[in-house]
């Protein structure tokens, strides 16, 4: 896939800013869409909570953590990529370059913990959730967002589903399996919802038609913005391609 949209484009990671007319027109649209989806889909429960300390696990360039930091949260991130860590730190996020296993914070440090399309990349997601629960304060909230293996797009496209993303995605979850894993980690789900990513349908169509990502970044830009309203409307009648579960500690 072209450089403007990475090989996997999670719903809550802003793409790198395009240049030329796409930068003038598309970047403001993407910023507005990013803010809207954070508020209205996966992370809405955090927007409505009192501000505190937030940890984003697999924070990437720090977009999500920085968004909350700009709204009064004290934010930190965990990220194994040294290049991404540098960008996250530059964005004002206290970033630990490593994993949860060697994270430096003591237990019950954070009022909110997010896994923003990162749990599917972790070899032992059960252990990661247990460790995250240890870092969560007794009254804290954890939100996990992952590709939704139970969505209509996965059923329609099968092995050509965009978010299958092998071999980078080591795990896949549907509603039942993610809830069960959270409970085994000592967490109790309090809300479950889905939404659709901007890139999913266009990516899956490319794989189904040509077996690869073949469109230019300009064509991707147009198609993603043209098809997204249709995909968003489908969320009203079926599960979207991203699954979001909010959970609290079961041992408060």
C-alpha positions in Angstrom: 0.0 0.0 0.0 1.2 3.5 -0.7 3.0 5.4 2.0 0.1 7.7 3.0 -1.8 4.8 4.4 0.3 2.1 6.2 -0.1 -1.6 5.5 -2.5 -1.7 8.4 -4.6 1.4 9.2 -6.3 1.1 12.6 -9.4 3.2 13.2 -7.7 5.4 15.8 -4.3 6.1 14.4 -4.0 9.3 12.4 -2.1 8.8 9.0 1.0 10.8 8.3 0.0 14.2 6.9 -0.2 14.1 3.1 1.2 16.8 0.9 -0.2 19.2 -1.8 -3.9 19.5 -2.2 -4.5 16.3 -0.2 -2.8 18.0 2.7 -4.9 21.1 2.4 -8.2 19.3 2.0 -7.7 15.8 3.6 -5.7 16.6 6.7 -8.4 18.8 8.3 -11.0 16.1 7.4 -8.8 13.4 9.0 -8.3 15.4 12.1 -12.0 16.1 12.5 -12.8 12.4 11.8 -10.1 11.3 14.3 -11.6 13.5 17.0 -15.1 12.4 16.3 -14.3 8.7 16.4 -12.3 9.1 19.7 -15.3 10.9 21.2 -18.1 8.8 19.8 -16.8 5.3 19.4 -14.2 3.4 21.4 -12.9 6.0 23.7 -16.0 8.0 24.5 -16.2 6.5 28.0 -12.8 8.1 28.8 -13.8 11.5 27.4 -16.7 11.6 30.0 -14.5 10.5 33.0 -12.5 12.8 35.3 -9.0 13.4 34.0 -6.2 11.5 35.5 -3.2 9.4 34.3 -3.6 7.4 31.1 -1.4 4.7 29.6 -1.6 3.8 25.9 -0.1 0.3 25.3 1.4 0.1 21.8 1.2 3.9 21.5 2.9 4.1 18.1 3.6 7.8 17.3 1.5 8.9 20.3 -1.5 10.2 18.5 -4.2 8.9 20.8 -2.2 9.7 24.0 -1.4 13.2 22.8 -5.1 13.8 22.0 -6.0 13.0 25.6 -3.0 14.9 26.8 -4.3 18.0 25.0 -7.5 17.6 27.0 -5.9 17.6 30.5 -4.9 14.0 31.0 -1.3 13.1 32.1 -0.3 10.6 29.4 2.2 7.9 29.0 2.8 5.2 26.4 4.5 1.8 25.9 6.0 1.2 22.4 8.6 -1.4 21.2 9.6 0.6 18.1 12.5 3.0 18.9 11.5 5.2 15.9 7.9 5.5 17.0 9.0 6.1 20.6 11.0 9.1 19.4 7.9 10.5 17.7 5.7 9.8 20.6 8.1 11.5 23.0 8.3 14.5 20.7 4.5 14.7 20.8 4.7 15.2 24.6 3.9 11.6 25.7 6.0 10.0 28.4 7.1 7.0 26.4 8.7 3.7 27.6 10.5 2.1 24.7 9.8 -1.6 25.4 6.9 -3.7 26.5 4.5 -4.0 29.5 6.8 -6.7 30.9 9.6 -4.2 31.5 7.5 -1.1 32.0 8.8 1.0 35.0 5.6 2.0 36.7 4.4 0.5 40.0 1.0 -1.1 40.4 -2.3 1.0 40.4 -0.5 3.9 38.7 -3.1 4.7 35.9 -6.7 5.8 35.9 -7.1 4.6 32.3 -5.3 2.2 30.1 -5.9 1.8 26.4 -4.9 -0.9 23.9 -5.4 0.9 20.6 -5.2 -1.8 18.0 -2.2 -3.3 19.7 -3.4 -6.4 21.6 -3.6 -8.4 18.3 0.2 -7.8 17.9 1.2 -9.3 21.3 2.4 -12.9 21.5 0.8 -13.5 24.9 -2.3 -11.2 25.1 -3.5 -12.8 28.3 -0.3 -12.0 30.2 -0.4 -8.4 28.8 -4.0 -7.9 30.1 -3.0 -9.3 33.5 0.0 -6.9 33.7 -2.2 -4.0 32.5 -4.7 -4.8 35.2 -2.0 -4.6 37.8 -1.1 -1.1 36.6 -4.8 0.0 36.6 -6.1 1.9 39.7 -9.0 0.3 41.6 -11.5 2.7 40.1 -9.8 2.8 36.7 -11.1 2.0 33.2 -9.4 -0.1 30.5 -10.5 0.1 26.8 -9.3 -2.5 24.3 -9.8 -1.9 20.6 -9.0 -4.7 18.1 -10.1 -5.8 14.6 -13.5 -7.5 14.9 -13.2 -11.1 13.6 -17.0 -11.4 13.9 -17.8 -8.5 11.5 -19.7 -8.8 8.2 -16.7 -7.7 6.2 -14.6 -10.7 7.6 -17.4 -13.1 6.8 -17.8 -11.6 3.3 -14.1 -11.4 2.3 -12.7 -14.4 4.3 -8.9 -14.7 3.7 -9.0 -11.4 1.8 -10.2 -9.4 4.7 -8.0 -6.3 5.2 -7.7 -6.6 8.9 -6.5 -10.2 8.8 -3.1 -8.6 8.2 -0.9 -11.7 8.5 1.7 -12.2 9.8 1.7 -8.9 11.7 -1.6 -9.7 13.5 -0.8 -12.7 15.8 -4.3 -12.9 17.3 -7.8 -12.3 16.3 -10.8 -11.7 18.5 -14.6 -11.6 18.3 -16.9 -10.3 20.9 -17.1 -13.6 22.9 -13.4 -14.4 22.9 -12.2 -10.9 23.9 -14.7 -10.7 26.8 -13.6 -14.2 28.0 -10.0 -13.2 27.9 -10.6 -10.0 29.8 -12.5 -11.9 32.5 -9.6 -14.4 32.9 -7.3 -11.4 33.4 -9.5 -10.2 36.3 -11.4 -7.6 34.4 -15.1 -7.2 34.0 -16.5 -5.7 30.7 -18.9 -2.8 31.2 -19.6 -1.9 27.6 -19.1 -3.5 24.2 -19.4 -1.7 20.9 -18.2 -1.8 17.3 -17.4 0.7 14.6 -15.9 0.6 11.1 -12.5 1.8 10.1 -12.0 4.0 7.1 -9.6 1.7 5.3 -11.2 -1.7 5.9 -13.6 -2.0 3.0 -11.3 -0.4 0.4 -8.4 -2.6 1.5 -10.5 -5.7 1.4 -11.8 -4.9 -2.1 -8.3 -4.5 -3.3 -7.2 -7.8 -1.9 -10.3 -9.5 -3.4 -9.9 -8.0 -6.8 -6.1 -8.1 -7.3 -4.7 -9.9 -4.4 -2.7 -6.9 -3.3 -2.8 -3.2 -2.5 -2.5 -1.7 -5.9 -4.1 1.8 -5.8 -2.1 5.0 -5.6 -2.3 7.0 -2.4 -4.4 9.6 -4.3 -6.9 7.0 -5.3 -7.0 5.5 -1.8 -7.6 8.9 -0.4 -10.6 9.5 -2.7 -12.1 6.0 -2.2 -11.7 5.9 1.5 -13.6 9.2 1.9 -16.2 8.3 -0.6 -17.0 4.9 0.8 -16.7 5.7 4.5 -20.3 7.1 4.9 -21.7 3.9 3.4 -19.6 1.8 5.7 -20.6 3.9 8.7 -24.2 3.5 7.9 -23.7 -0.3 7.8 -22.7 -0.1 11.5 -26.4 0.6 12.3 -27.5 -2.8 11.1 -24.4 -5.0 11.6 -21.1 -5.2 13.5 -18.3 -2.9 12.3 -14.8 -4.2 11.6 -13.4 -2.8 14.9 -14.4 -4.1 18.3 -14.2 -2.0 21.4 -14.6 -3.3 25.0 -14.4 -1.1 28.1 -13.7 -3.0 31.4 -13.0 -2.4 35.0 -11.1 -4.4 37.6 -13.2 -7.3 38.9 -11.4 -7.1 42.3 -12.1 -3.5 43.3 
